[in-house]
Amino acid sequence: MICNVRMALRLNPSTGMISIRGLGDDKRTFHLRLEQLFAAPWAKSVEQETLFRNTVTELATMVTSDVATSMLYQLVALFHSSGLSLSDRMRVEQLQEKYADLLHQQLRTRLGDKDARSALSRFMYYLTDLRKLSDMLTEDDGAASKS
């Protein structure tokens, strides 16, 4: 889930290109289309690829190069416990709420009160799609048990 949010931070939604900078002293920047990051076929269906592309593109429009918003949203996504069996669910949900409150504060500072509420709702809505993508892309299709 978090990788998809980080990818969205690097995606230019108008061009569909992701910028990847070199490490350390390497000052080069590479620009790739989203589809160039994965060897095809990387998803189990066209629907999965479409959901992935649409979700990452929409998140890219929402984080708009705002590293603080992206980082806070990654923390909210990290503590998204829906559908998981956890021994201390309450603690995990408290942490998610804490980071969601911080995200809301960041959005209010950036967008104002009314737009921040709307943006927070959109961010929370996409947690479901991120979880769905994560589950789809990590499902065991039986290939491991056949070897």
C-alpha positions as CSV (number, residue, x, y, z in Angstrom):
1,M,0.0,0.0,0.0
2,I,2.7,2.4,1.0
3,C,4.7,1.8,-2.2
4,N,1.7,2.9,-4.2
5,V,1.4,6.1,-2.3
6,R,5.2,6.8,-2.7
7,M,4.8,6.1,-6.4
8,A,2.0,8.6,-6.6
9,L,4.2,11.3,-5.1
10,R,6.6,10.8,-8.1
11,L,3.9,10.6,-10.8
12,N,3.0,13.6,-12.9
13,P,-0.7,12.9,-13.5
14,S,-0.9,15.1,-16.6
15,T,1.9,13.3,-18.4
16,G,1.7,9.9,-16.7
17,M,5.4,9.9,-16.2
18,I,7.2,9.0,-13.0
19,S,10.5,10.7,-12.1
20,I,13.2,8.7,-10.4
21,R,16.3,10.4,-9.2
22,G,19.8,8.8,-8.9
23,L,21.2,8.0,-5.5
24,G,24.1,9.7,-3.8
25,D,26.3,11.7,-6.3
26,D,24.3,10.5,-9.3
27,K,22.3,13.6,-10.3
28,R,20.5,12.0,-13.2
29,T,16.7,11.9,-13.3
30,F,14.9,9.2,-15.2
31,H,11.3,9.7,-16.5
32,L,9.3,6.5,-17.1
33,R,5.7,5.7,-17.9
34,L,3.9,3.9,-15.2
35,E,3.8,0.8,-17.4
36,Q,7.6,0.8,-17.8
37,L,8.1,0.0,-14.1
38,F,6.8,-3.5,-14.3
39,A,7.5,-6.4,-16.6
40,A,4.2,-7.3,-18.4
41,P,2.1,-9.0,-17.6
42,W,2.5,-7.9,-14.0
43,A,-1.1,-8.0,-12.9
44,K,-3.6,-10.9,-13.1
45,S,-6.1,-9.0,-15.2
46,V,-6.6,-5.8,-17.1
47,E,-9.0,-4.7,-14.4
48,Q,-6.2,-4.9,-11.8
49,E,-3.9,-2.8,-14.0
50,T,-6.6,-0.3,-14.6
51,L,-7.4,0.0,-10.9
52,F,-3.7,0.4,-10.1
53,R,-3.2,3.1,-12.8
54,N,-6.4,5.0,-11.8
55,T,-5.7,4.8,-8.0
56,V,-2.0,5.9,-8.3
57,T,-3.0,8.7,-10.7
58,E,-5.8,10.0,-8.5
59,L,-3.5,9.9,-5.4
60,A,-0.9,11.8,-7.5
61,T,-3.3,14.6,-8.0
62,M,-4.1,14.7,-4.3
63,V,-0.5,14.8,-3.0
64,T,0.7,17.2,-5.7
65,S,4.3,17.1,-4.7
66,D,3.5,17.8,-1.0
67,V,5.9,15.5,0.8
68,A,4.4,16.1,4.2
69,T,0.9,15.1,3.0
70,S,2.3,12.1,1.3
71,M,4.3,11.0,4.4
72,L,1.3,11.4,6.7
73,Y,-1.0,9.5,4.3
74,Q,1.6,6.7,4.1
75,L,1.4,6.4,7.9
76,V,-2.4,6.4,7.8
77,A,-2.2,3.6,5.1
78,L,0.4,1.7,7.2
79,F,-2.0,1.5,10.1
80,H,-5.1,0.7,8.0
81,S,-6.3,-2.4,9.7
82,S,-9.6,-3.2,7.8
83,G,-9.8,-6.9,7.0
84,L,-6.8,-7.8,9.1
85,S,-6.8,-10.2,12.1
86,L,-4.8,-8.3,14.7
87,S,-4.1,-9.1,18.4
88,D,-4.2,-5.4,19.4
89,R,-6.6,-3.8,16.9
90,M,-7.5,-1.0,19.2
91,R,-3.9,0.2,19.4
92,V,-3.5,0.1,15.6
93,E,-6.7,2.0,15.1
94,Q,-5.6,4.6,17.6
95,L,-2.3,5.1,15.7
96,Q,-4.2,5.4,12.4
97,E,-6.5,8.0,14.0
98,K,-3.5,9.9,15.3
99,Y,-2.0,10.1,11.8
100,A,-5.3,10.9,10.2
101,D,-5.7,13.8,12.5
102,L,-2.2,15.1,11.6
103,L,-3.0,14.6,7.9
104,H,-6.2,16.6,8.4
105,Q,-4.2,19.4,10.1
106,Q,-1.7,19.4,7.2
107,L,-4.6,19.6,4.7
108,R,-6.3,22.4,6.6
109,T,-3.0,24.4,6.6
110,R,-2.6,23.8,2.9
111,L,-6.2,24.0,1.6
112,G,-8.4,25.6,4.3
113,D,-11.1,24.0,6.4
114,K,-13.8,23.2,3.9
115,D,-11.5,21.8,1.2
116,A,-9.5,19.9,3.8
117,R,-12.5,17.9,4.9
118,S,-13.3,17.0,1.3
119,A,-9.6,16.0,0.7
120,L,-9.4,13.9,3.8
121,S,-12.6,12.0,2.8
122,R,-11.0,11.3,-0.6
123,F,-7.8,10.1,1.0
124,M,-9.7,7.8,3.3
125,Y,-11.8,6.5,0.4
126,Y,-8.7,5.4,-1.4
127,L,-7.5,3.3,1.5
128,T,-10.0,0.7,0.4
129,D,-8.6,0.6,-3.2
130,L,-5.0,0.5,-1.8
131,R,-5.9,-2.5,0.4
132,K,-7.7,-4.1,-2.6
133,L,-4.6,-3.6,-4.8
134,S,-2.3,-4.9,-2.1
135,D,-4.4,-8.0,-1.6
136,M,-4.8,-8.6,-5.4
137,L,-1.1,-8.2,-6.1
138,T,0.0,-10.5,-3.2
139,E,-2.6,-13.2,-3.6
140,D,-1.2,-16.7,-3.8
141,D,-2.4,-18.0,-7.1
142,G,-1.3,-21.5,-6.3
143,A,2.0,-21.3,-8.3
144,A,4.1,-21.7,-5.1
145,S,2.4,-24.9,-4.2
146,K,2.9,-26.4,-7.6
147,S,6.7,-26.2,-7.5
